[in-house]
Amino acid sequence: MKLVTATVPESVLDDLRDTLVSIGIKGMTISAAMDRLSEDMDAEHGHSRPCAFPNAREIVLETVVSAAIVNEVVNTISASCNKTASDGIPILVSDVTLSVRVRNFELVTEG
């Protein structure tokens, strides 16, 4: 299983969500993009504090998919956002070795 995380423009969210559902994505998490400001650096812990953009124009979309369709998901996200983002869309793909659905504690493994 793979976790696909992408920061996308808010303007493409509705169409992108519908497209992902049409290719078989059953669930996704959508949240406002956060920025970490270096001037807000916490000297004691060496971490910057997250700060929500006041006028959120970017959205973080996360979904867990099987490894078989990860390329299709990445291509779909890229194609949906290509019209609005000239710099490209940051897309991160990570391995998921184990997941638990919190609502019913169902153990989910690939295969």
C-alpha positions in Angstrom: 0.0 0.0 0.0 1.1 3.6 -0.7 0.3 6.9 0.8 0.0 9.6 -1.8 0.2 13.2 -0.5 -0.3 16.2 -2.8 -0.5 19.9 -2.3 -3.0 21.1 -4.9 -4.7 24.4 -5.8 -8.1 24.9 -4.1 -9.6 25.7 -7.6 -9.1 22.1 -8.9 -10.2 20.3 -5.8 -13.8 19.4 -6.8 -12.9 18.1 -10.2 -9.9 16.2 -8.9 -11.9 14.6 -6.1 -14.5 13.5 -8.6 -11.9 12.1 -10.9 -10.2 10.2 -8.1 -13.5 8.7 -7.0 -14.2 7.6 -10.6 -10.9 5.7 -10.8 -11.7 3.8 -7.6 -10.3 5.8 -4.7 -12.6 5.1 -1.8 -11.3 7.6 0.7 -9.1 10.6 1.1 -8.2 13.3 3.6 -8.4 16.9 2.6 -7.0 19.7 4.7 -5.8 23.3 4.4 -2.1 23.6 3.6 0.2 24.7 6.4 3.3 26.8 6.3 6.2 26.6 8.7 7.7 30.0 9.2 11.4 30.2 10.0 11.0 33.4 12.1 8.7 31.4 14.4 11.4 28.9 15.1 11.2 27.4 18.6 14.8 27.8 19.9 14.3 25.2 22.7 13.1 22.4 20.5 14.5 23.4 17.1 11.1 23.1 15.4 9.1 25.8 13.6 5.5 26.3 14.5 2.9 25.5 11.9 0.8 28.4 10.6 -2.4 28.1 8.5 -2.4 30.3 5.4 -5.0 33.1 6.2 -6.6 32.8 2.8 -6.0 29.1 2.1 -5.5 28.7 -1.7 -3.7 25.3 -1.4 -5.1 22.1 -0.2 -3.3 19.0 1.0 -4.9 15.8 -0.3 -3.9 12.4 1.2 -5.1 9.0 0.1 -3.9 5.4 0.7 -4.0 3.3 -2.4 -2.7 -0.1 -3.6 0.7 -0.2 -5.2 -1.0 -1.3 -8.5 -2.7 2.0 -9.1 -0.3 4.5 -7.5 1.0 5.6 -11.0 -2.5 6.2 -12.2 -3.3 8.3 -9.1 -0.2 10.4 -9.4 -0.8 10.9 -13.2 -4.4 11.9 -12.4 -3.3 14.5 -9.8 -0.7 15.9 -12.2 -3.1 16.1 -15.1 -5.8 17.8 -13.1 -3.4 20.4 -11.7 -1.3 21.0 -14.8 -3.7 23.7 -16.1 -3.2 25.9 -13.0 0.3 25.3 -11.7 3.2 26.2 -13.8 5.8 25.2 -11.1 4.4 21.7 -10.8 2.6 20.0 -7.9 4.5 18.5 -5.0 3.4 14.8 -4.8 4.9 12.5 -2.2 4.5 8.7 -2.4 5.3 6.8 0.8 5.2 3.1 1.8 2.5 2.0 4.2 3.3 -1.2 5.9 0.3 -1.3 8.3 -2.8 0.7 8.8 -5.7 0.5 11.2 -9.1 2.0 10.5 -9.9 3.8 13.7 -13.7 3.7 13.4 -13.8 -0.1 13.7 -10.2 -1.1 14.5 -10.0 -3.2 11.3 -6.5 -4.2 10.5 -5.7 -3.5 6.8 -2.8 -5.2 5.0 -2.1 -5.2 1.3 -2.7 -8.5 -0.6 
